[in-house]
Amino acid sequence: MVVKKQTGNKTMTTTRIEQLQKKRDQLNARLTTERAKLQKQIRKDETRRKVLVGAAVLKAVEAGEIKQEQLEAILNRYLARENDRKFMELF
């Protein structure tokens, strides 16, 4: 059913409104998808950064540039989650 509404010199039909609403919904879906992709990439980059920093710190400990005790003190200070502390054997 097409209902026409007279507004001045222009006639807008409900089908045109429906088309615009459909296009808006499609754009909103694309925005949601793109935002999700961006968030996923941000999390992936954050994880990679943490792995690389951890690897560099471990190499520094192995090379004697950072003392094992210093690393343990840092881990003890910043690891708060119980399962993380158990994994790293911090008591």
Secondary structure, DSSP 8 states (H G I E B T S, - for coil): ---EEEETTEEEEHHHHHHHHHHHHHHHHHHHHHHHHHHHHHHHHHHHHHHHHHHHHHHHHHTTSS-HHHHHHHHHHH--SHHHHHHTT--
